[in-house]
Amino acid sequence: MTLPTTPPSVPVPHALPHPPRPVLEGPPVFGLIIVGDEILSGKRADKHMPRLIELLGARGLQLSWAEYVGDAPDRITATLARAFSTADVVFSCGGIGATPDDHTRQCAARALGEPLRLHPQAEALIRERMQDTAREQGLPYEPDRQDNVHRLNMGVFPEHARIIPNPYNKIPGFSCHGPGGGSVHFVPGFPVMAWPMMEWVLDQHYSHLHQRHAQQERSVVIFGSMEATLTPLMERIEAQYPAVKVFSLPSVDHAEYGRHIELGVKGPRDAVEPAYAELLQGVKGFDLKLGPELVRP
């Protein structure tokens, strides 16, 4: 689907009624898609994943997966189609501008099988931004000037999209629901815009999930052991406590602990406590040197 150079000159009708937003009841699965050749080439480093992990963690939530994709329309479309087919809550960062290398809006529409439409709220916000810019520069606002008409393309979204407000410059992002019951929330690649927009989505649409499925991680640092020695204990704990995951994280050159294994459990807080107590008791049976115990929310 090709985005027109300029939006339609005739008034654009309101989109069809939005389908009801799914209400997630079970433990939510959050995903992240980062779009942009500049990330894969190393010209820029991704800052979105650490920030999203932080935003989710503050709300008792966690990131389950992340995917990086370059500015190739077919690959972006396939990535979004997979995201829309799940029940996951996904953030997509980047590629929603109106330059030739921005494809995310068009790919989202293609992945959903929906037409692109100039969103009326987005149009109003973009026009407001253009008026603000003209006023700041001491110039007259010329809505029919070619560059101003082209800027309206930043508000051309899939037909059933909902806008995400942008407190930085008013140019909105958008959210779409997929047939799998999940949602993809599209924000710009600029952190100064994307991060408050992601936070708004989490608080506006998913506050009912905050702290509801809070996770915890408890672990102990172990010196002088091999993972193979600890594997039977790990398997026994996971079998006995299916709600938790048992993990081992070896290190050979840690700045503080040197060579060691961090062994622990993670999962719902009420399940972590008894599982960790038994894991720790099992470790003590090996007569190993133990370091500090760690707790992460």
PyMOL commands that set and color helices and strands:
alter all, ss='L'
color gray80, all
select helices_A, chain A and resi 37-40+48-57+73-84+104-112+120-137+146-155+191-205+207-209+227-240+269-284
alter helices_A, ss='H'
color red, helices_A
select strands_A, chain A and resi 30-35+63-69+89-93+116-118+156-158+162-164+173-177+183-187+215-223+245-254+258-268+289-296
alter strands_A, ss='S'
color yellow, strands_A
deselect
rebuild
show_as cartoon
